[in-house]
Each structure stands twice: as structure tokens, then as C-alpha cells.
Amino acid sequence: MTSVRLGPDSVGAHYALWEAGAMNGRSDVTRQAVRETLRIDPQHAWALGPRAEHAGVDAAGPPLTGAGAELPASADAHATALAADPQAHRLRKGLDGALFRILRGTRWLALLCLVIAVLAARIFPTDDDPVELPGPFGTRLYALAVMAAVRGFGAWRRYRRMRTGLRPSLRSLVRRLGRAELIVGQAVWCTPIAVVIVTAPWSERIVPQVLFWVALVPTLLTVWFDRASIRA
């Protein structure tokens, strides 16, 4: 810190401070060193790496209550750092992790639409539920509009901060990682099933119930695989 005070525009001094802070577990010191280095040189390779890693830590959270809005920013930070240091494996891994979490969000949106469809279609009635099938057309139409809003707003929230250059990386991740391709397939699979459940004029409950379980159970069974892959 004394060397930084004597040479505030010296990248080497800030790098030494960053190393000292990292060895002593002082995240506040390391973040300050990264910020000051990027102030001096916004494209400095070593500082872009820690900044992206900090963004990844900030954005890592549970799929429904985590910092989903920060995930595109984390992916953008990793992509910027990777452009400065293309051979950094940890940055490539961090970028893949941020993009993977973005894909997970699309699946949770599809599951939410599936639950909305089930509630609107009344395919699992309670003992005091007098509604016969098919359910009220107005209710099912309203549920369809809510589902469209959920998917539209969710996609806008996830992708509005993602720069255009990250989209090829997202497609590349789907091709390279089998679990990412599975997530996309499950999101695509659950959404049409939800639409069919809520729009079809069912006269019996057995068929929509089977469709619901076929969509729900395999999807939930793969959630813990996703969490394991993020930790790997």
C-alpha cells in the first residue's frame, strides 16, 4: 500500500498490492487494485481477469432467487477479459459458467409456464373444486397470455444486457456441452406441453396429467446435474 501511495499510476504497484491482498484473503484490497489498474489501463489483461471472476462470484446464486440480472454482465466481463488473454482457461471456464446459468433460467421459465397451465386447466382438482372439464375458456385464455408474458419478460430480462458478440459463444456452448443442449431441449419440450394443456378442451383429466408428469419429472431429475457441472 505504501508503494501504491508513492506511485499511484504504477500498474506494477497495484499488481503487487493485488497479490498481497489475495494471499491475505482481503477481497476489498484486491478489488481496489483491479479498479485502479483498469483506471490506468482499461484493457490491461491481468486486471480484466480478476474483474470477470469477481463478476462471476457476484452473479452466482440460486436459479430462482440469485442475481439473474447480473449474469449477462458477468458473461460480458469474462468475454472482455478473454479477448485480452485468449489462452486463459479459467476465463473460458468462467464465461461458459455464466452462459450456462443464463440457459438454466430459460428452463425455469418453461417450468413456471407448465405450473400456470396446470392451475388454469384444473387437471388436479381438489375435493371442493366444482369445475368440470374443460375449464372456463376465459380462464385458460388469460393463463395463456400470462405464460406469454412470463416467457417474453424473462427472455428480455436475461438477454437485454447481453452483447451481440456473446450469442455465438452461447450457441457454441450448446454444441460443446451436452447438459446445455439438454436444458435447451427441456425448455423447448415443456413450453409446448404447457400450451397444449391450457388450450385443449379436455374432457378427461388422465391425458393432461400424463403430459404434465412427462414434462416435469425428467426436467427436475436433471437439475442437480446442472449444479454439479457449475461446481466442476
C-alpha positions as CSV (number, residue, x, y, z in Angstrom):
1,M,0.0,0.0,0.0
2,T,3.0,2.3,0.6
3,S,4.2,1.6,-2.9
4,V,0.8,2.4,-4.4
5,R,0.7,5.7,-2.4
6,L,4.1,6.6,-3.8
7,G,3.3,5.5,-7.3
8,P,-0.5,5.7,-7.8
9,D,-0.1,5.4,-11.6
10,S,2.2,2.3,-11.5
11,V,0.5,-0.8,-12.7
12,G,3.2,-2.9,-11.1
13,A,2.5,-1.4,-7.7
14,H,-1.2,-2.2,-8.0
15,Y,-0.4,-5.7,-9.1
16,A,1.8,-6.3,-6.1
17,L,-1.0,-5.0,-3.9
18,W,-3.4,-7.3,-5.6
19,E,-1.1,-10.3,-4.9
20,A,-0.7,-9.3,-1.2
21,G,-4.4,-8.9,-0.8
22,A,-5.1,-12.3,-2.4
23,M,-2.6,-14.0,-0.2
24,N,-4.2,-12.5,2.9
25,G,-7.8,-13.1,1.9
26,R,-8.5,-9.3,1.5
27,S,-11.1,-9.2,-1.3
28,D,-11.6,-5.4,-0.7
29,V,-7.9,-4.8,-1.3
30,T,-7.8,-7.0,-4.5
31,R,-10.9,-5.3,-5.9
32,Q,-9.4,-1.9,-5.2
33,A,-6.2,-2.9,-7.0
34,V,-8.2,-4.1,-10.0
35,R,-10.2,-0.9,-10.2
36,E,-7.2,1.3,-10.1
37,T,-5.3,-0.8,-12.7
38,L,-8.2,-0.5,-15.1
39,R,-8.4,3.2,-14.4
40,I,-4.8,3.4,-15.6
41,D,-5.2,0.9,-18.5
42,P,-8.8,-0.2,-19.2
43,Q,-7.5,-3.1,-21.4
44,H,-4.9,-4.5,-19.0
45,A,-5.0,-8.2,-19.3
46,W,-4.3,-9.3,-15.7
47,A,-6.9,-6.8,-14.3
48,L,-9.6,-7.9,-16.7
49,G,-9.3,-11.5,-15.5
50,P,-10.0,-10.8,-11.7
51,R,-12.7,-8.3,-12.6
52,A,-14.5,-11.0,-14.6
53,E,-14.0,-13.5,-11.7
54,H,-15.5,-11.0,-9.2
55,A,-18.5,-10.5,-11.5
56,G,-18.9,-14.3,-11.7
57,V,-18.9,-14.6,-7.9
58,D,-21.5,-11.8,-7.6
59,A,-23.8,-13.4,-10.1
60,A,-23.6,-16.9,-8.7
61,G,-26.8,-17.7,-6.9
62,P,-29.8,-20.0,-6.7
63,P,-31.7,-20.3,-10.0
64,L,-34.9,-18.5,-8.8
65,T,-33.6,-16.0,-6.3
66,G,-30.0,-15.4,-7.5
67,A,-28.6,-12.4,-9.3
68,G,-30.0,-13.4,-12.7
69,A,-29.9,-9.8,-13.9
70,E,-26.1,-9.8,-13.3
71,L,-25.4,-12.9,-15.3
72,P,-25.2,-11.1,-18.7
73,A,-22.8,-8.6,-17.1
74,S,-20.7,-11.5,-15.8
75,A,-20.6,-13.1,-19.2
76,D,-19.7,-9.8,-20.8
77,A,-16.8,-9.2,-18.3
78,H,-15.4,-12.7,-19.0
79,A,-15.7,-12.2,-22.7
80,T,-13.8,-8.9,-22.5
81,A,-11.1,-10.5,-20.4
82,L,-10.9,-13.5,-22.7
83,A,-10.3,-11.2,-25.7
84,A,-7.3,-9.7,-23.9
85,D,-6.0,-13.1,-22.9
86,P,-7.4,-15.8,-25.3
87,Q,-5.3,-18.6,-23.7
88,A,-6.7,-18.2,-20.2
89,H,-8.5,-21.4,-19.4
90,R,-10.1,-20.1,-16.2
91,L,-11.7,-17.2,-18.2
92,R,-13.1,-19.6,-20.8
93,K,-14.5,-21.7,-18.0
94,G,-16.0,-18.6,-16.3
95,L,-17.6,-17.5,-19.5
96,D,-19.1,-20.9,-20.0
97,G,-20.4,-20.9,-16.4
98,A,-22.2,-17.6,-16.8
99,L,-23.7,-18.6,-20.1
100,F,-24.8,-21.9,-18.6
101,R,-26.6,-20.2,-15.8
102,I,-28.4,-18.0,-18.4
103,L,-29.6,-21.2,-20.1
104,R,-30.8,-22.6,-16.8
105,G,-33.1,-19.5,-16.5
106,T,-34.9,-20.4,-19.7
107,R,-35.8,-23.8,-18.3
108,W,-37.2,-22.4,-15.0
109,L,-39.4,-20.1,-17.1
110,A,-40.7,-23.1,-19.0
111,L,-41.5,-24.9,-15.7
112,L,-43.3,-21.9,-14.4
113,C,-45.4,-21.8,-17.6
114,L,-46.2,-25.5,-17.0
115,V,-47.4,-24.8,-13.5
116,I,-49.6,-21.9,-14.7
117,A,-51.1,-24.2,-17.3
118,V,-51.9,-26.9,-14.8
119,L,-53.6,-24.4,-12.4
120,A,-55.7,-22.8,-15.2
121,A,-56.8,-26.2,-16.7
122,R,-57.7,-27.6,-13.3
123,I,-56.2,-31.0,-14.2
124,F,-55.5,-31.8,-10.5
125,P,-58.8,-30.8,-8.8
126,T,-59.4,-30.8,-5.1
127,D,-62.4,-32.3,-3.3
128,D,-64.2,-29.0,-3.1
129,D,-63.5,-28.0,-6.7
130,P,-66.8,-27.9,-8.6
131,V,-65.3,-27.1,-12.0
132,E,-65.8,-29.7,-14.7
133,L,-63.6,-30.2,-17.8
134,P,-63.0,-28.4,-19.9
135,G,-62.2,-25.4,-17.7
136,P,-63.6,-21.9,-18.4
137,F,-62.3,-20.7,-21.8
138,G,-61.7,-17.2,-20.4
139,T,-59.5,-18.5,-17.6
140,R,-57.5,-20.6,-20.0
141,L,-57.1,-17.8,-22.4
142,Y,-55.9,-15.5,-19.6
143,A,-53.4,-18.1,-18.4
144,L,-52.0,-18.3,-22.0
145,A,-51.5,-14.6,-22.0
146,V,-49.7,-14.8,-18.6
147,M,-47.5,-17.6,-19.9
148,A,-46.5,-15.5,-23.0
149,A,-45.7,-12.6,-20.7
150,V,-43.6,-14.8,-18.4
151,R,-41.5,-16.1,-21.3
152,G,-41.3,-12.7,-23.0
153,F,-40.3,-10.7,-19.9
154,G,-37.9,-13.5,-18.7
155,A,-36.1,-13.6,-22.1
156,W,-35.9,-9.8,-22.2
157,R,-34.5,-9.7,-18.7
158,R,-31.9,-12.3,-19.4
159,Y,-30.7,-11.2,-22.8
160,R,-31.2,-7.4,-22.9
161,R,-27.7,-6.8,-21.4
162,M,-26.0,-9.5,-23.4
163,R,-24.0,-8.0,-26.2
164,T,-24.3,-9.4,-29.7
165,G,-20.8,-10.9,-29.7
166,L,-21.8,-13.3,-26.8
167,R,-24.5,-15.1,-28.8
168,P,-22.1,-17.2,-30.9
169,S,-20.5,-18.2,-27.6
170,L,-23.9,-19.3,-26.3
171,R,-24.5,-21.4,-29.4
172,S,-21.0,-22.9,-29.1
173,L,-21.7,-23.8,-25.5
174,V,-24.9,-25.7,-26.5
175,R,-22.9,-27.6,-29.2
176,R,-20.0,-28.4,-26.9
177,L,-21.8,-29.2,-23.6
178,G,-24.3,-32.0,-23.6
179,R,-26.1,-30.7,-20.4
180,A,-26.5,-27.3,-22.1
181,E,-28.2,-28.9,-25.1
182,L,-30.4,-30.9,-22.7
183,I,-31.5,-27.7,-21.0
184,V,-32.5,-26.1,-24.3
185,G,-34.4,-29.3,-25.2
186,Q,-36.2,-29.4,-21.9
187,A,-37.2,-25.7,-22.2
188,V,-38.5,-26.3,-25.7
189,W,-40.2,-29.5,-24.6
190,C,-42.0,-28.1,-21.5
191,T,-43.4,-24.9,-23.2
192,P,-45.5,-26.6,-26.0
193,I,-46.8,-29.1,-23.5
194,A,-47.9,-26.3,-21.2
195,V,-49.6,-24.6,-24.2
196,V,-51.4,-27.9,-25.2
197,I,-52.6,-28.4,-21.6
198,V,-54.1,-25.0,-21.2
199,T,-55.6,-24.6,-24.7
200,A,-57.1,-28.1,-25.5
201,P,-60.7,-28.6,-24.4
202,W,-60.0,-31.8,-22.3
203,S,-63.0,-33.9,-21.4
204,E,-60.9,-36.3,-19.2
205,R,-58.0,-35.5,-16.9
206,I,-55.8,-38.5,-17.4
207,V,-54.2,-37.3,-20.7
208,P,-53.1,-33.8,-19.4
209,Q,-52.0,-35.3,-16.2
210,V,-49.7,-37.7,-18.0
211,L,-48.4,-34.9,-20.2
212,F,-47.6,-32.8,-17.1
213,W,-45.7,-35.6,-15.3
214,V,-43.8,-36.5,-18.5
215,A,-42.6,-32.9,-18.8
216,L,-42.0,-32.2,-15.1
217,V,-40.3,-35.3,-13.7
218,P,-37.4,-35.7,-16.2
219,T,-36.7,-31.9,-16.0
220,L,-36.5,-31.9,-12.2
221,L,-34.3,-35.0,-12.2
222,T,-31.6,-33.2,-14.2
223,V,-31.4,-30.0,-12.0
224,W,-28.8,-31.4,-9.7
225,F,-26.6,-32.4,-12.6
226,D,-26.5,-28.8,-13.6
227,R,-25.4,-27.7,-10.2
228,A,-22.7,-30.3,-10.2
229,S,-21.4,-29.1,-13.6
230,I,-21.2,-25.4,-12.3
231,R,-19.1,-26.5,-9.4
232,A,-16.8,-28.6,-11.6
